[in-house]
Amino acid sequence: MLIRRPSDIPASEITPLESYKRFLSRRSFLRSAIAGTAAAGAAIAGADRLAEVFSPRTHALADDTKLQTVKSPLTTTGEQLTSLQDVTHYNNYYEFGPQKNEPAENAGGLPTRPWTVKVDGKVKQPKTFDIDTLLKLRPLEDRVYRHRCVEAWSMVIPWVGYSLSEFIKECDPLPSAKYVQFLSYYNTKVEKWASEASFYSAYSEGLRMDEAMHPLTLLTFGLYGDVLPNQNGAPIRIVLPWKYGFKSAKSIVTIRFLDKQPSTTWSEMGPSEYGFYSNVNPNVDHPRWSQKTERRIGLPFYAQRRTTLMFNGYGEQVASLYNGMDLKKNF
């Protein structure tokens, strides 16, 4: 199975989810690889504010809890936010269906409470963290990040979370821990579509320790000021703005510290197409399409196509992580 092809306003001030829900109406999607977007669009009220939009379903949303957030100096500014409609209904979450609209329709059964994250591997002592403990571990920050999918489309999303490094400090990893692996929830009774994507075990992703400790690496609990919708990886996920989206593991249940590079799902399934690092790089094309440009979801057709930036525009912050590396070989 192959993958198919900012604003500094706090998320808490942007179209509350409850207001959004009250104005919902059904939007239809074609279930084909050339699915056309239905006609319910978003109007923008102000340069950086989301307009009221229309959406098909809401039962796939996680627990309806508003998150208390603070501003972050690491947020991306000067970008128009992608609408909540598109962020929550144009998704890759193959365990809940291969089409972009299907995760929103099918992820309602994902049990987000109770939820625990197990920490094991190269640590002083294995630990287990309850999701509510994690939510209180550090102040939750509003962070707008560009999101770039390996399929050459992109969004701008206001996430909520704190740097993964803050959590890692609580895990007491040993000096021998050089990598961090993330394992996602896996239950074929709930994720009935996993076999369609040839997912026969928990989704696995991984980072080098220095990547995991970078302040931009976000342990994420919400978007648009609310808890994560199920289809976006509730109740806890990773967001890595300088890497292709599939590196950002969703619905995490285990974080494992290792002394060797972990096996990761897409790299194992397509090693010539999806590398371990998967940094956004317009100079390294996917074997089946160019990575030089991308399509910004939600903009008018004539304004969607744009040049892809090295490291998705975060090179000033992260390029030093890869000094001396051949980024074509280590793609």
N, C-alpha and C positions, 0 to 999 in steps of 0.2 A: 504493500500500500504506500503510495506517495502522497505527500502534501499537495493539495490542489492550490493548482495555481491560485503662545502660553499666556498665558494669562497669569496675572498674580492675584486674581480674585480668589479668596478661599472657596473651596468646594462647597462649604456649608452655606455660602451665599448664592449659589447657582441653582436655579429651579429645583426646589425640594422634591424628593422622590414621591412624597404623598401627593403633592400638586400634580406631578407628572402622571401618577396612577389614575387620578380622577378624570383625566382627559384622554384616557386610552381608547383607541378604537382599532378594529382589526385591519392589519396590513397583510397583503398576500404576497407570497414568494413563489416563483416557479421552481420546481424541484428538478433542475437539470444543471449540467455543468456550465451552461450559459444563462444562468438564472438572471432574470431581469428584476430590477428594483421597482417595487410598486410605487404608486404615485403620491404617497403621503410624505411630504417633505418638511424640513424645518426652516423656519424663518428666524433670522438672528436679530435679537433686540439689543443693539449695542455691539461694539467691536469684539468684546470677549465674552459675551453672555450667550448661554444656550437658549434657543427658543423652545416653546412648547411643541412637542412632536407627538406622533401617533405610533402605536406599537401593537403587535399582535397579542402577546400574552404576558402575564406577570407572575403566574404561579411558580415560575422557575427562579424567582428572587429568593435570596437567603433571608434569614430572620430580619424583620423590618425594624432596624435599629439605627437611629441617627448617631453618627460618631462625633465625638468632641475632638476638634482638630486645632492645630496651630499652623501658622505659616512656616514655610521652609526656605532657607536661602538657596537650596539646591533645586528649586522649581525652575522649569523652563518658561521664559517669558517671550512675548511677541508672537505667539501662535494662536490661531483660531481653534478653539476646542471642537473636537468631534462630538456630535450630538449624543446624548444618552441613548437615544433610539439606536443609532448605528453601533455604538460601543457594546450594547447589550444584545444586539440581534444580528451582528455580522461577526461570527466567532468561529474559531477552530477549537473544538473540544470533541475529538473523534469518538471518545467513549460514549458520547451522547448524539452521535450522528455525523455523517460525512458532509452534509450540506451546511452552508453558513447559517441558515435560519434554524436548523434543527436543535442545536444545544439549548436555545431559549425555550423550545417546545418540549424538550425531553428531560431536562435536568432537574425538574421539580422534585424528583424522588431522592436526590442527593441529600443524605442526612447530615446537616451541619451542626446539630446539637444533640447529644454531647459530642465534643471533638477534642482529641488529644494529639499532640505531636511527640513522637518518641525520638530521643537523641541517643545514638549509640556509636560504636566504632572506637576510634582512637581518642577517647575522652577519659578523664580521671575516673568518672563514674557515670554510667548510663542514667538518663533522666527522662521524665515524662512531664510535659507542660500542657495544662488545660488551656483551651482557646481563650477563656476569659482572663486567665492569668497573663497570657501573651498580650492581650489587648491593653492591659494596664502596666506592662513592663516598662514602657517608655512613652512619652507624649507622642500622639499620632499626628503626623505631619501631612499637610496638603502638598502634594508634589505633582506638578504637570510634567509629563514626559512625552516625547515623541515615541511612537510605537511603530516599528518596521517589521512587517512579516516577510519571510523568505519568499513568499509568492509575489512580491513586488507591489504590495499595497501597504498603506500606512494610515495612522490615526494620530491624534493628539489627545491624551487621556489624563484627567485629573485623578490620580491615585491617592490613597490614604495609607500611610504606614510609617515605619521608621527603618533606619539603616540596618541591614542584616547583621552588621558587625556588632551592634548593640546586643543582639540575641546571642551571637557566638560567644561574647564575653561571659554569658551566663552558663555556657555549655562546658567550659574548662577543657578545651581540646588539648591533647598532648603535643609536644614539639614535633612528633613524628607525623602529625596530621598535615598533609599537603593538599588534600582535595576535600570537597564537600559534595555529597550526593543527596539529591532530593527524590523521594519516592512519593508518588501520588496515591490517593485512595483508589482501590481496585476491588470491585464487586460486580461480577457479571449479571447478578440478579437486578442490580440497579443500572449499571452501565451496559445495557443490552446490545449496544452497537459496537462494542470494543472489537469483536471478532471481525467486523467489516473493515476495520483498519489494521487487522492482523496484530492487535494488541492482546497478547495472551498472558501478560503479567503486568505488574504495576508500572506505570509510566516512570521512567528514570531520567533525570538530568543531573549535570554536575558542573562544578567550577573548580578552578585552582583556588587555593586559600586566599591568595592576594586579590583575586577577582571578588571572592565572597566578602572580603573585608573592605572592599572599596566603598566609600560613603554613598555612591549612587545606587548600589545594589540594595533594592528596597524589599523588606519583608512587608507584604501588602495585605491589608485587611478590608479595604474598601475602595470605592470610586464614587465620584460626585458626592462625597460627604456621607455616604451610607455604606453599610456593610456590603461586601461583594455579592453580586447576584450569583446564583449557582453556576450559570453558564460561563461566568468569568473567573471561575476557580475558587469559589467559596469553600471554607471560610478564611483560608490563608494560602497565599501563593508568593512567588518571587517575581519581581519585575526588574529586568536588566535592559535599560534603554539603549545601550550601545550594541546589543546583540539582536539577532533575529528572534522573533517572538517565541518560537518553539523552545528556546532555552529557558523561558520563564515558566517553570513548573507550576501547575495548578493543584489545588486541593491536597496540600501536602500533609502526609501522616508520619513520615520518617525523615529525619535529617541525620545523615551518617558521615562521620569524619574518617577519611581513609588516607593511607600512605601511598596509594597508587591511583592512577586515573580510573574513574569508574566507567563501567559500560553505560551508555546512554541510548535511549530508545531509537531515535531517528538515525543516529550515527550507526547503530547496529543494523538497522533495516536498509539504509542506503548510504554506505560509507563514502561513496564517490560524490554524493550530493549534499550530505548534511554532516559537516565536520564537527569535532568536539568543541572548537572555539566558537564558530559561527558568529564572528563579529560582522557587523554590517560593513560591507566592502564593495563599492561600486566597480572596483578593478578586478574582482573575481566573480565571474558569471556563474550562475547555476548551469549545469550541463544542458538544461532544456530551455532556459530563458535568460535574458539579460538582467543584471542587477544595477545597471547604470541609472535607471529611472524608476519611479514608483508612482502609484495612483493613490492620491489622498481621498479616502472614503468620505462621502458626505458633501463634497464641494460640487459645484456645477461641472458638467462634463468637460467644458472647455478649460476649466481651471484645475483639473485633477492631476494632470501629469506634471511631475517635477523631478529635478535632478536629485539623486540619492547622494547623501553626504557620507564621507568616511566616518566610521563609528557612529553613524546616524546623527552626526553633528556634535558628538560629545568627545571628540578627539583631544581637545585641550585638557580634559580631565582624565582620560583613560589611556591615551596612546603610550604613555611611559610604561604601562604594564607589559607591553609587547616589544620593548626595545631589543633590537638585535634578532628578532624572529622573522622568518620568511612567512609573510601572511598569506601568500598564495599556497604554500605547502601546508601551513597550519591554518587552514580555512575553517 
